[in-house]
């Protein structure tokens, strides 16, 4: 089981999908410790990545399909917002 700590802004570091069969324990700022399945965390990651790409004019492959004069960061996310009720 992997242990992760939530940062002060409410995020965990997750820059790629993990193993669906893994278990991940997240320690939240308020002291709670909740175990998430890998499949659930991957669904959360996919949802937030899709939102980021839509806001950044990217298609599902991460290619920019919007105006070219807009400066964008890398086509991926590094942090995922989580809370205990998501488990």
PDB file of N, CA, C and O in Angstrom, chain B, residues numbered from 101:
ATOM      1  N   UNK B 101       0.845  -1.173   0.000  1.00  0.00           N
ATOM      2  CA  UNK B 101       0.000   0.000   0.000  1.00  0.00           C
ATOM      3  C   UNK B 101       0.895   1.242   0.000  1.00  0.00           C
ATOM      4  O   UNK B 101       1.882   1.323   0.731  1.00  0.00           O
ATOM      5  N   UNK B 102       0.527   2.175  -0.818  1.00  0.00           N
ATOM      6  CA  UNK B 102       1.271   3.425  -0.942  1.00  0.00           C
ATOM      7  C   UNK B 102       0.637   4.467  -0.023  1.00  0.00           C
ATOM      8  O   UNK B 102      -0.587   4.533   0.088  1.00  0.00           O
ATOM      9  N   UNK B 103       1.459   5.277   0.631  1.00  0.00           N
ATOM     10  CA  UNK B 103       0.974   6.336   1.518  1.00  0.00           C
ATOM     11  C   UNK B 103       1.286   7.692   0.909  1.00  0.00           C
ATOM     12  O   UNK B 103       2.417   7.946   0.494  1.00  0.00           O
ATOM     13  N   UNK B 104       0.285   8.563   0.853  1.00  0.00           N
ATOM     14  CA  UNK B 104       0.443   9.898   0.279  1.00  0.00           C
ATOM     15  C   UNK B 104      -0.123  10.907   1.260  1.00  0.00           C
ATOM     16  O   UNK B 104      -1.119  10.634   1.929  1.00  0.00           O
ATOM     17  N   UNK B 105       0.507  12.076   1.350  1.00  0.00           N
ATOM     18  CA  UNK B 105       0.022  13.160   2.195  1.00  0.00           C
ATOM     19  C   UNK B 105      -0.572  14.265   1.340  1.00  0.00           C
ATOM     20  O   UNK B 105       0.006  14.653   0.325  1.00  0.00           O
ATOM     21  N   UNK B 106      -1.719  14.767   1.749  1.00  0.00           N
ATOM     22  CA  UNK B 106      -2.351  15.893   1.061  1.00  0.00           C
ATOM     23  C   UNK B 106      -1.597  17.164   1.442  1.00  0.00           C
ATOM     24  O   UNK B 106      -1.238  17.355   2.604  1.00  0.00           O
ATOM     25  N   UNK B 107      -1.356  18.045   0.444  1.00  0.00           N
ATOM     26  CA  UNK B 107      -0.657  19.292   0.760  1.00  0.00           C
ATOM     27  C   UNK B 107      -1.637  20.314   1.348  1.00  0.00           C
ATOM     28  O   UNK B 107      -2.831  20.039   1.467  1.00  0.00           O
ATOM     29  N   UNK B 108      -1.134  21.470   1.705  1.00  0.00           N
ATOM     30  CA  UNK B 108      -1.962  22.480   2.377  1.00  0.00           C
ATOM     31  C   UNK B 108      -3.044  23.060   1.477  1.00  0.00           C
ATOM     32  O   UNK B 108      -4.007  23.644   1.975  1.00  0.00           O
ATOM     33  N   UNK B 109      -2.906  22.912   0.166  1.00  0.00           N
ATOM     34  CA  UNK B 109      -3.908  23.428  -0.767  1.00  0.00           C
ATOM     35  C   UNK B 109      -4.979  22.400  -1.113  1.00  0.00           C
ATOM     36  O   UNK B 109      -5.907  22.712  -1.860  1.00  0.00           O
ATOM     37  N   UNK B 110      -4.871  21.170  -0.581  1.00  0.00           N
ATOM     38  CA  UNK B 110      -5.870  20.146  -0.824  1.00  0.00           C
ATOM     39  C   UNK B 110      -5.568  19.212  -1.972  1.00  0.00           C
ATOM     40  O   UNK B 110      -6.468  18.529  -2.462  1.00  0.00           O
ATOM     41  N   UNK B 111      -4.314  19.162  -2.419  1.00  0.00           N
ATOM     42  CA  UNK B 111      -3.926  18.341  -3.560  1.00  0.00           C
ATOM     43  C   UNK B 111      -2.981  17.221  -3.143  1.00  0.00           C
ATOM     44  O   UNK B 111      -2.321  17.297  -2.107  1.00  0.00           O
ATOM     45  N   UNK B 112      -2.929  16.183  -3.967  1.00  0.00           N
ATOM     46  CA  UNK B 112      -1.883  15.167  -3.858  1.00  0.00           C
ATOM     47  C   UNK B 112      -1.093  15.194  -5.160  1.00  0.00           C
ATOM     48  O   UNK B 112      -1.621  15.571  -6.206  1.00  0.00           O
ATOM     49  N   UNK B 113       0.157  14.799  -5.092  1.00  0.00           N
ATOM     50  CA  UNK B 113       0.981  14.760  -6.304  1.00  0.00           C
ATOM     51  C   UNK B 113       0.653  13.477  -7.060  1.00  0.00           C
ATOM     52  O   UNK B 113       0.819  12.371  -6.545  1.00  0.00           O
ATOM     53  N   UNK B 114       0.188  13.648  -8.284  1.00  0.00           N
ATOM     54  CA  UNK B 114      -0.159  12.506  -9.130  1.00  0.00           C
ATOM     55  C   UNK B 114      -0.044  12.975 -10.571  1.00  0.00           C
ATOM     56  O   UNK B 114      -0.959  13.616 -11.089  1.00  0.00           O
ATOM     57  N   UNK B 115       1.060  12.667 -11.220  1.00  0.00           N
ATOM     58  CA  UNK B 115       1.268  13.157 -12.580  1.00  0.00           C
ATOM     59  C   UNK B 115       1.015  12.093 -13.642  1.00  0.00           C
ATOM     60  O   UNK B 115       1.229  12.341 -14.829  1.00  0.00           O
ATOM     61  N   UNK B 116       0.568  10.923 -13.231  1.00  0.00           N
ATOM     62  CA  UNK B 116       0.244   9.857 -14.183  1.00  0.00           C
ATOM     63  C   UNK B 116      -0.694   8.857 -13.520  1.00  0.00           C
ATOM     64  O   UNK B 116      -0.819   8.817 -12.296  1.00  0.00           O
ATOM     65  N   UNK B 117      -1.341   8.063 -14.338  1.00  0.00           N
ATOM     66  CA  UNK B 117      -2.226   7.016 -13.819  1.00  0.00           C
ATOM     67  C   UNK B 117      -1.395   5.963 -13.102  1.00  0.00           C
ATOM     68  O   UNK B 117      -0.262   5.677 -13.488  1.00  0.00           O
ATOM     69  N   UNK B 118      -1.970   5.398 -12.064  1.00  0.00           N
ATOM     70  CA  UNK B 118      -1.310   4.327 -11.334  1.00  0.00           C
ATOM     71  C   UNK B 118      -1.929   2.980 -11.668  1.00  0.00           C
ATOM     72  O   UNK B 118      -2.747   2.867 -12.581  1.00  0.00           O
ATOM     73  N   UNK B 119      -1.532   1.972 -10.924  1.00  0.00           N
ATOM     74  CA  UNK B 119      -2.044   0.621 -11.112  1.00  0.00           C
ATOM     75  C   UNK B 119      -3.465   0.531 -10.544  1.00  0.00           C
ATOM     76  O   UNK B 119      -3.704   0.932  -9.405  1.00  0.00           O
ATOM     77  N   UNK B 120      -4.396   0.010 -11.329  1.00  0.00           N
ATOM     78  CA  UNK B 120      -5.795  -0.105 -10.882  1.00  0.00           C
ATOM     79  C   UNK B 120      -5.949  -0.993  -9.655  1.00  0.00           C
ATOM     80  O   UNK B 120      -6.855  -0.777  -8.849  1.00  0.00           O
ATOM     81  N   UNK B 121      -5.089  -1.981  -9.500  1.00  0.00           N
ATOM     82  CA  UNK B 121      -5.244  -2.925  -8.391  1.00  0.00           C
ATOM     83  C   UNK B 121      -4.555  -2.468  -7.105  1.00  0.00           C
ATOM     84  O   UNK B 121      -4.665  -3.141  -6.080  1.00  0.00           O
ATOM     85  N   UNK B 122      -3.855  -1.351  -7.141  1.00  0.00           N
ATOM     86  CA  UNK B 122      -3.134  -0.865  -5.963  1.00  0.00           C
ATOM     87  C   UNK B 122      -4.076  -0.183  -4.971  1.00  0.00           C
ATOM     88  O   UNK B 122      -5.147   0.299  -5.339  1.00  0.00           O
ATOM     89  N   UNK B 123      -3.659  -0.153  -3.728  1.00  0.00           N
ATOM     90  CA  UNK B 123      -4.368   0.601  -2.698  1.00  0.00           C
ATOM     91  C   UNK B 123      -3.489   1.775  -2.295  1.00  0.00           C
ATOM     92  O   UNK B 123      -2.273   1.638  -2.161  1.00  0.00           O
ATOM     93  N   UNK B 124      -4.119   2.933  -2.103  1.00  0.00           N
ATOM     94  CA  UNK B 124      -3.384   4.138  -1.746  1.00  0.00           C
ATOM     95  C   UNK B 124      -4.034   4.759  -0.525  1.00  0.00           C
ATOM     96  O   UNK B 124      -5.225   5.072  -0.539  1.00  0.00           O
ATOM     97  N   UNK B 125      -3.252   4.937   0.535  1.00  0.00           N
ATOM     98  CA  UNK B 125      -3.740   5.592   1.751  1.00  0.00           C
ATOM     99  C   UNK B 125      -3.361   7.064   1.678  1.00  0.00           C
ATOM    100  O   UNK B 125      -2.191   7.406   1.503  1.00  0.00           O
ATOM    101  N   UNK B 126      -4.352   7.927   1.813  1.00  0.00           N
ATOM    102  CA  UNK B 126      -4.098   9.365   1.769  1.00  0.00           C
ATOM    103  C   UNK B 126      -4.332   9.945   3.151  1.00  0.00           C
ATOM    104  O   UNK B 126      -5.397   9.763   3.741  1.00  0.00           O
ATOM    105  N   UNK B 127      -3.328  10.647   3.664  1.00  0.00           N
ATOM    106  CA  UNK B 127      -3.446  11.358   4.941  1.00  0.00           C
ATOM    107  C   UNK B 127      -3.861  12.782   4.634  1.00  0.00           C
ATOM    108  O   UNK B 127      -3.138  13.519   3.964  1.00  0.00           O
ATOM    109  N   UNK B 128      -5.036  13.169   5.129  1.00  0.00           N
ATOM    110  CA  UNK B 128      -5.571  14.493   4.851  1.00  0.00           C
ATOM    111  C   UNK B 128      -5.119  15.498   5.897  1.00  0.00           C
ATOM    112  O   UNK B 128      -4.654  15.129   6.975  1.00  0.00           O
ATOM    113  N   UNK B 129      -5.262  16.773   5.561  1.00  0.00           N
ATOM    114  CA  UNK B 129      -4.818  17.864   6.438  1.00  0.00           C
ATOM    115  C   UNK B 129      -5.498  17.822   7.797  1.00  0.00           C
ATOM    116  O   UNK B 129      -4.899  18.201   8.804  1.00  0.00           O
ATOM    117  N   UNK B 130      -6.750  17.364   7.834  1.00  0.00           N
ATOM    118  CA  UNK B 130      -7.496  17.359   9.093  1.00  0.00           C
ATOM    119  C   UNK B 130      -7.205  16.136   9.965  1.00  0.00           C
ATOM    120  O   UNK B 130      -7.836  15.962  11.008  1.00  0.00           O
ATOM    121  N   UNK B 131      -6.261  15.290   9.554  1.00  0.00           N
ATOM    122  CA  UNK B 131      -5.874  14.133  10.336  1.00  0.00           C
ATOM    123  C   UNK B 131      -6.514  12.829   9.893  1.00  0.00           C
ATOM    124  O   UNK B 131      -6.092  11.764  10.342  1.00  0.00           O
ATOM    125  N   UNK B 132      -7.503  12.877   9.038  1.00  0.00           N
ATOM    126  CA  UNK B 132      -8.131  11.656   8.547  1.00  0.00           C
ATOM    127  C   UNK B 132      -7.165  10.897   7.648  1.00  0.00           C
ATOM    128  O   UNK B 132      -6.329  11.486   6.962  1.00  0.00           O
ATOM    129  N   UNK B 133      -7.299   9.583   7.667  1.00  0.00           N
ATOM    130  CA  UNK B 133      -6.522   8.723   6.771  1.00  0.00           C
ATOM    131  C   UNK B 133      -7.516   7.814   6.067  1.00  0.00           C
ATOM    132  O   UNK B 133      -8.183   7.001   6.706  1.00  0.00           O
ATOM    133  N   UNK B 134      -7.612   7.951   4.750  1.00  0.00           N
ATOM    134  CA  UNK B 134      -8.596   7.212   3.965  1.00  0.00           C
ATOM    135  C   UNK B 134      -7.870   6.404   2.898  1.00  0.00           C
ATOM    136  O   UNK B 134      -6.930   6.892   2.271  1.00  0.00           O
ATOM    137  N   UNK B 135      -8.311   5.169   2.697  1.00  0.00           N
ATOM    138  CA  UNK B 135      -7.722   4.301   1.686  1.00  0.00           C
ATOM    139  C   UNK B 135      -8.557   4.384   0.407  1.00  0.00           C
ATOM    140  O   UNK B 135      -9.771   4.182   0.432  1.00  0.00           O
ATOM    141  N   UNK B 136      -7.901   4.677  -0.689  1.00  0.00           N
ATOM    142  CA  UNK B 136      -8.519   4.742  -2.011  1.00  0.00           C
ATOM    143  C   UNK B 136      -8.036   3.548  -2.828  1.00  0.00           C
ATOM    144  O   UNK B 136      -6.905   3.092  -2.659  1.00  0.00           O
ATOM    145  N   UNK B 137      -8.881   3.050  -3.701  1.00  0.00           N
ATOM    146  CA  UNK B 137      -8.424   2.033  -4.646  1.00  0.00           C
ATOM    147  C   UNK B 137      -7.707   2.752  -5.786  1.00  0.00           C
ATOM    148  O   UNK B 137      -7.974   3.922  -6.061  1.00  0.00           O
ATOM    149  N   UNK B 138      -6.802   2.047  -6.438  1.00  0.00           N
ATOM    150  CA  UNK B 138      -6.106   2.625  -7.587  1.00  0.00           C
ATOM    151  C   UNK B 138      -7.073   3.004  -8.693  1.00  0.00           C
ATOM    152  O   UNK B 138      -6.902   4.026  -9.358  1.00  0.00           O
ATOM    153  N   UNK B 139      -8.082   2.179  -8.885  1.00  0.00           N
ATOM    154  CA  UNK B 139      -9.087   2.449  -9.925  1.00  0.00           C
ATOM    155  C   UNK B 139      -9.811   3.768  -9.641  1.00  0.00           C
ATOM    156  O   UNK B 139     -10.035   4.558 -10.558  1.00  0.00           O
ATOM    157  N   UNK B 140     -10.178   4.012  -8.380  1.00  0.00           N
ATOM    158  CA  UNK B 140     -10.886   5.244  -8.015  1.00  0.00           C
ATOM    159  C   UNK B 140      -9.989   6.466  -8.224  1.00  0.00           C
ATOM    160  O   UNK B 140     -10.440   7.479  -8.760  1.00  0.00           O
ATOM    161  N   UNK B 141      -8.733   6.378  -7.809  1.00  0.00           N
ATOM    162  CA  UNK B 141      -7.808   7.501  -8.012  1.00  0.00           C
ATOM    163  C   UNK B 141      -7.585   7.767  -9.494  1.00  0.00           C
ATOM    164  O   UNK B 141      -7.476   8.923  -9.903  1.00  0.00           O
ATOM    165  N   UNK B 142      -7.515   6.718 -10.300  1.00  0.00           N
ATOM    166  CA  UNK B 142      -7.347   6.906 -11.745  1.00  0.00           C
ATOM    167  C   UNK B 142      -8.554   7.605 -12.356  1.00  0.00           C
ATOM    168  O   UNK B 142      -8.401   8.429 -13.257  1.00  0.00           O
ATOM    169  N   UNK B 143      -9.754   7.282 -11.875  1.00  0.00           N
ATOM    170  CA  UNK B 143     -10.959   7.957 -12.374  1.00  0.00           C
ATOM    171  C   UNK B 143     -10.937   9.439 -12.006  1.00  0.00           C
ATOM    172  O   UNK B 143     -11.303  10.289 -12.818  1.00  0.00           O
ATOM    173  N   UNK B 144     -10.508   9.746 -10.786  1.00  0.00           N
ATOM    174  CA  UNK B 144     -10.397  11.137 -10.348  1.00  0.00           C
ATOM    175  C   UNK B 144      -9.367  11.867 -11.211  1.00  0.00           C
ATOM    176  O   UNK B 144      -9.609  12.989 -11.655  1.00  0.00           O
ATOM    177  N   UNK B 145      -8.217  11.227 -11.448  1.00  0.00           N
ATOM    178  CA  UNK B 145      -7.163  11.801 -12.279  1.00  0.00           C
ATOM    179  C   UNK B 145      -7.673  12.072 -13.694  1.00  0.00           C
ATOM    180  O   UNK B 145      -7.460  13.154 -14.241  1.00  0.00           O
ATOM    181  N   UNK B 146      -8.348  11.079 -14.285  1.00  0.00           N
ATOM    182  CA  UNK B 146      -8.857  11.229 -15.659  1.00  0.00           C
ATOM    183  C   UNK B 146      -9.854  12.374 -15.767  1.00  0.00           C
ATOM    184  O   UNK B 146      -9.836  13.132 -16.737  1.00  0.00           O
ATOM    185  N   UNK B 147     -10.716  12.497 -14.775  1.00  0.00           N
ATOM    186  CA  UNK B 147     -11.724  13.565 -14.782  1.00  0.00           C
ATOM    187  C   UNK B 147     -11.061  14.939 -14.713  1.00  0.00           C
ATOM    188  O   UNK B 147     -11.436  15.849 -15.453  1.00  0.00           O
ATOM    189  N   UNK B 148     -10.082  15.089 -13.830  1.00  0.00           N
ATOM    190  CA  UNK B 148      -9.417  16.381 -13.685  1.00  0.00           C
ATOM    191  C   UNK B 148      -8.519  16.685 -14.878  1.00  0.00           C
ATOM    192  O   UNK B 148      -8.368  17.848 -15.254  1.00  0.00           O
ATOM    193  N   UNK B 149      -7.921  15.658 -15.479  1.00  0.00           N
ATOM    194  CA  UNK B 149      -7.114  15.865 -16.685  1.00  0.00           C
ATOM    195  C   UNK B 149      -7.996  16.310 -17.842  1.00  0.00           C
ATOM    196  O   UNK B 149      -7.621  17.209 -18.595  1.00  0.00           O
ATOM    197  N   UNK B 150      -9.166  15.692 -17.993  1.00  0.00           N
ATOM    198  CA  UNK B 150     -10.087  16.084 -19.070  1.00  0.00           C
ATOM    199  C   UNK B 150     -10.545  17.525 -18.892  1.00  0.00           C
ATOM    200  O   UNK B 150     -10.658  18.265 -19.869  1.00  0.00           O
ATOM    201  N   UNK B 151     -10.809  17.926 -17.654  1.00  0.00           N
ATOM    202  CA  UNK B 151     -11.212  19.306 -17.387  1.00  0.00           C
ATOM    203  C   UNK B 151     -10.089  20.274 -17.747  1.00  0.00           C
ATOM    204  O   UNK B 151     -10.332  21.304 -18.375  1.00  0.00           O
ATOM    205  N   UNK B 152      -8.859  19.943 -17.349  1.00  0.00           N
ATOM    206  CA  UNK B 152      -7.715  20.784 -17.656  1.00  0.00           C
ATOM    207  C   UNK B 152      -7.526  20.918 -19.164  1.00  0.00           C
ATOM    208  O   UNK B 152      -7.306  22.017 -19.672  1.00  0.00           O
ATOM    209  N   UNK B 153      -7.613  19.791 -19.880  1.00  0.00           N
ATOM    210  CA  UNK B 153      -7.407  19.832 -21.322  1.00  0.00           C
ATOM    211  C   UNK B 153      -8.508  20.631 -22.019  1.00  0.00           C
ATOM    212  O   UNK B 153      -8.234  21.350 -22.980  1.00  0.00           O
ATOM    213  N   UNK B 154      -9.742  20.514 -21.549  1.00  0.00           N
ATOM    214  CA  UNK B 154     -10.841  21.278 -22.144  1.00  0.00           C
ATOM    215  C   UNK B 154     -10.649  22.776 -21.933  1.00  0.00           C
ATOM    216  O   UNK B 154     -10.908  23.575 -22.833  1.00  0.00           O
ATOM    217  N   UNK B 155     -10.195  23.150 -20.746  1.00  0.00           N
ATOM    218  CA  UNK B 155      -9.955  24.566 -20.456  1.00  0.00           C
ATOM    219  C   UNK B 155      -8.754  25.107 -21.217  1.00  0.00           C
ATOM    220  O   UNK B 155      -8.635  26.317 -21.405  1.00  0.00           O
ATOM    221  N   UNK B 156      -7.860  24.221 -21.658  1.00  0.00           N
ATOM    222  CA  UNK B 156      -6.646  24.636 -22.355  1.00  0.00           C
ATOM    223  C   UNK B 156      -6.728  24.404 -23.860  1.00  0.00           C
ATOM    224  O   UNK B 156      -5.711  24.437 -24.553  1.00  0.00           O
ATOM    225  N   UNK B 157      -7.949  24.166 -24.370  1.00  0.00           N
ATOM    226  CA  UNK B 157      -8.170  23.936 -25.797  1.00  0.00           C
ATOM    227  C   UNK B 157      -7.379  22.739 -26.329  1.00  0.00           C
ATOM    228  O   UNK B 157      -6.839  22.794 -27.434  1.00  0.00           O
ATOM    229  N   UNK B 158      -7.311  21.664 -25.551  1.00  0.00           N
ATOM    230  CA  UNK B 158      -6.589  20.474 -25.982  1.00  0.00           C
ATOM    231  C   UNK B 158      -7.573  19.361 -26.292  1.00  0.00           C
ATOM    232  O   UNK B 158      -8.649  19.289 -25.698  1.00  0.00           O
ATOM    233  N   UNK B 159      -7.203  18.492 -27.223  1.00  0.00           N
ATOM    234  CA  UNK B 159      -8.033  17.321 -27.479  1.00  0.00           C
ATOM    235  C   UNK B 159      -7.599  16.197 -26.531  1.00  0.00           C
ATOM    236  O   UNK B 159      -6.735  16.403 -25.678  1.00  0.00           O
ATOM    237  N   UNK B 160      -8.194  15.018 -26.680  1.00  0.00           N
ATOM    238  CA  UNK B 160      -7.891  13.925 -25.756  1.00  0.00           C
ATOM    239  C   UNK B 160      -6.469  13.389 -25.875  1.00  0.00           C
ATOM    240  O   UNK B 160      -6.023  12.633 -25.012  1.00  0.00           O
ATOM    241  N   UNK B 161      -5.749  13.769 -26.931  1.00  0.00           N
ATOM    242  CA  UNK B 161      -4.356  13.362 -27.082  1.00  0.00           C
ATOM    243  C   UNK B 161      -3.391  14.423 -26.552  1.00  0.00           C
ATOM    244  O   UNK B 161      -2.176  14.236 -26.606  1.00  0.00           O
ATOM    245  N   UNK B 162      -3.920  15.529 -26.042  1.00  0.00           N
ATOM    246  CA  UNK B 162      -3.070  16.586 -25.518  1.00  0.00           C
ATOM    247  C   UNK B 162      -2.584  17.562 -26.568  1.00  0.00           C
ATOM    248  O   UNK B 162      -1.694  18.367 -26.295  1.00  0.00           O
ATOM    249  N   UNK B 163      -3.153  17.508 -27.773  1.00  0.00           N
ATOM    250  CA  UNK B 163      -2.756  18.428 -28.833  1.00  0.00           C
ATOM    251  C   UNK B 163      -3.601  19.691 -28.763  1.00  0.00           C
ATOM    252  O   UNK B 163      -4.810  19.625 -28.546  1.00  0.00           O
ATOM    253  N   UNK B 164      -2.972  20.823 -28.943  1.00  0.00           N
ATOM    254  CA  UNK B 164      -3.650  22.110 -28.847  1.00  0.00           C
ATOM    255  C   UNK B 164      -4.526  22.318 -30.075  1.00  0.00           C
ATOM    256  O   UNK B 164      -4.049  22.213 -31.205  1.00  0.00           O
ATOM    257  N   UNK B 165      -5.800  22.610 -29.859  1.00  0.00           N
ATOM    258  CA  UNK B 165      -6.748  22.826 -30.954  1.00  0.00           C
ATOM    259  C   UNK B 165      -7.353  24.228 -30.915  1.00  0.00           C
ATOM    260  O   UNK B 165      -8.291  24.521 -31.656  1.00  0.00           O
ATOM    261  N   UNK B 166      -6.824  25.086 -30.061  1.00  0.00           N
ATOM    262  CA  UNK B 166      -7.362  26.434 -29.929  1.00  0.00           C
ATOM    263  C   UNK B 166      -6.447  27.472 -30.534  1.00  0.00           C
ATOM    264  O   UNK B 166      -5.564  27.147 -31.328  1.00  0.00           O
ATOM    265  N   UNK B 167      -6.660  28.729 -30.156  1.00  0.00           N
ATOM    266  CA  UNK B 167      -5.834  29.817 -30.674  1.00  0.00           C
ATOM    267  C   UNK B 167      -4.356  29.587 -30.370  1.00  0.00           C
ATOM    268  O   UNK B 167      -4.005  29.108 -29.292  1.00  0.00           O
ATOM    269  N   UNK B 168      -3.502  29.927 -31.315  1.00  0.00           N
ATOM    270  CA  UNK B 168      -2.072  29.672 -31.137  1.00  0.00           C
ATOM    271  C   UNK B 168      -1.351  30.776 -30.378  1.00  0.00           C
ATOM    272  O   UNK B 168      -0.186  30.606 -30.018  1.00  0.00           O
ATOM    273  N   UNK B 169      -2.003  31.891 -30.128  1.00  0.00           N
ATOM    274  CA  UNK B 169      -1.329  32.981 -29.427  1.00  0.00           C
ATOM    275  C   UNK B 169      -1.437  32.862 -27.909  1.00  0.00           C
ATOM    276  O   UNK B 169      -0.945  33.733 -27.191  1.00  0.00           O
ATOM    277  N   UNK B 170      -2.058  31.824 -27.417  1.00  0.00           N
ATOM    278  CA  UNK B 170      -2.200  31.630 -25.973  1.00  0.00           C
ATOM    279  C   UNK B 170      -1.046  30.764 -25.475  1.00  0.00           C
ATOM    280  O   UNK B 170      -0.775  29.701 -26.034  1.00  0.00           O
ATOM    281  N   UNK B 171      -0.371  31.219 -24.428  1.00  0.00           N
ATOM    282  CA  UNK B 171       0.750  30.476 -23.869  1.00  0.00           C
ATOM    283  C   UNK B 171       0.218  29.416 -22.906  1.00  0.00           C
ATOM    284  O   UNK B 171      -0.569  29.739 -22.016  1.00  0.00           O
ATOM    285  N   UNK B 172       0.630  28.165 -23.066  1.00  0.00           N
ATOM    286  CA  UNK B 172       0.140  27.073 -22.231  1.00  0.00           C
ATOM    287  C   UNK B 172       1.298  26.306 -21.605  1.00  0.00           C
ATOM    288  O   UNK B 172       2.374  26.198 -22.192  1.00  0.00           O
ATOM    289  N   UNK B 173       1.065  25.772 -20.400  1.00  0.00           N
ATOM    290  CA  UNK B 173       2.072  24.892 -19.809  1.00  0.00           C
ATOM    291  C   UNK B 173       1.997  23.503 -20.452  1.00  0.00           C
ATOM    292  O   UNK B 173       1.260  23.295 -21.416  1.00  0.00           O
ATOM    293  N   UNK B 174       2.758  22.570 -19.914  1.00  0.00           N
ATOM    294  CA  UNK B 174       2.764  21.195 -20.395  1.00  0.00           C
ATOM    295  C   UNK B 174       1.340  20.635 -20.477  1.00  0.00           C
ATOM    296  O   UNK B 174       0.463  21.089 -19.742  1.00  0.00           O
ATOM    297  N   UNK B 175       1.099  19.672 -21.343  1.00  0.00           N
ATOM    298  CA  UNK B 175      -0.247  19.152 -21.567  1.00  0.00           C
ATOM    299  C   UNK B 175      -0.674  18.097 -20.549  1.00  0.00           C
ATOM    300  O   UNK B 175      -1.453  17.202 -20.878  1.00  0.00           O
ATOM    301  N   UNK B 176      -0.182  18.191 -19.343  1.00  0.00           N
ATOM    302  CA  UNK B 176      -0.519  17.232 -18.310  1.00  0.00           C
ATOM    303  C   UNK B 176      -0.710  17.964 -16.984  1.00  0.00           C
ATOM    304  O   UNK B 176      -0.330  19.128 -16.856  1.00  0.00           O
ATOM    305  N   UNK B 177      -1.289  17.296 -16.014  1.00  0.00           N
ATOM    306  CA  UNK B 177      -1.431  17.864 -14.685  1.00  0.00           C
ATOM    307  C   UNK B 177      -0.458  17.174 -13.742  1.00  0.00           C
ATOM    308  O   UNK B 177      -0.081  16.026 -13.974  1.00  0.00           O
ATOM    309  N   UNK B 178      -0.051  17.856 -12.691  1.00  0.00           N
ATOM    310  CA  UNK B 178       0.898  17.295 -11.734  1.00  0.00           C
ATOM    311  C   UNK B 178       0.244  17.007 -10.385  1.00  0.00           C
ATOM    312  O   UNK B 178       0.722  16.157  -9.634  1.00  0.00           O
ATOM    313  N   UNK B 179      -0.839  17.704 -10.077  1.00  0.00           N
ATOM    314  CA  UNK B 179      -1.494  17.561  -8.785  1.00  0.00           C
ATOM    315  C   UNK B 179      -2.979  17.334  -8.987  1.00  0.00           C
ATOM    316  O   UNK B 179      -3.578  17.858  -9.925  1.00  0.00           O
ATOM    317  N   UNK B 180      -3.570  16.541  -8.093  1.00  0.00           N
ATOM    318  CA  UNK B 180      -4.986  16.199  -8.167  1.00  0.00           C
ATOM    319  C   UNK B 180      -5.642  16.598  -6.849  1.00  0.00           C
ATOM    320  O   UNK B 180      -5.156  16.238  -5.777  1.00  0.00           O
ATOM    321  N   UNK B 181      -6.752  17.345  -6.929  1.00  0.00           N
ATOM    322  CA  UNK B 181      -7.474  17.748  -5.723  1.00  0.00           C
ATOM    323  C   UNK B 181      -8.299  16.557  -5.225  1.00  0.00           C
ATOM    324  O   UNK B 181      -9.034  15.941  -5.997  1.00  0.00           O
ATOM    325  N   UNK B 182      -8.175  16.238  -3.940  1.00  0.00           N
ATOM    326  CA  UNK B 182      -8.923  15.140  -3.333  1.00  0.00           C
ATOM    327  C   UNK B 182      -9.511  15.569  -2.000  1.00  0.00           C
ATOM    328  O   UNK B 182      -9.020  16.503  -1.367  1.00  0.00           O
ATOM    329  N   UNK B 183     -10.572  14.878  -1.575  1.00  0.00           N
ATOM    330  CA  UNK B 183     -11.131  15.041  -0.236  1.00  0.00           C
ATOM    331  C   UNK B 183     -11.648  13.688   0.214  1.00  0.00           C
ATOM    332  O   UNK B 183     -11.906  12.824  -0.625  1.00  0.00           O
ATOM    333  N   UNK B 184     -11.807  13.477   1.517  1.00  0.00           N
ATOM    334  CA  UNK B 184     -12.163  12.145   2.041  1.00  0.00           C
ATOM    335  C   UNK B 184     -13.450  11.558   1.460  1.00  0.00           C
ATOM    336  O   UNK B 184     -13.555  10.339   1.327  1.00  0.00           O
ATOM    337  N   UNK B 185     -14.419  12.386   1.114  1.00  0.00           N
ATOM    338  CA  UNK B 185     -15.689  11.861   0.599  1.00  0.00           C
ATOM    339  C   UNK B 185     -15.571  11.274  -0.810  1.00  0.00           C
ATOM    340  O   UNK B 185     -16.507  10.635  -1.290  1.00  0.00           O
ATOM    341  N   UNK B 186     -14.435  11.481  -1.474  1.00  0.00           N
ATOM    342  CA  UNK B 186     -14.241  10.926  -2.812  1.00  0.00           C
ATOM    343  C   UNK B 186     -14.016   9.413  -2.783  1.00  0.00           C
ATOM    344  O   UNK B 186     -14.224   8.740  -3.792  1.00  0.00           O
ATOM    345  N   UNK B 187     -13.597   8.878  -1.643  1.00  0.00           N
ATOM    346  CA  UNK B 187     -13.332   7.433  -1.541  1.00  0.00           C
ATOM    347  C   UNK B 187     -14.622   6.685  -1.639  1.00  0.00           C
ATOM    348  O   UNK B 187     -14.628   5.456  -1.577  1.00  0.00           O
TER     349      UNK B 187
END
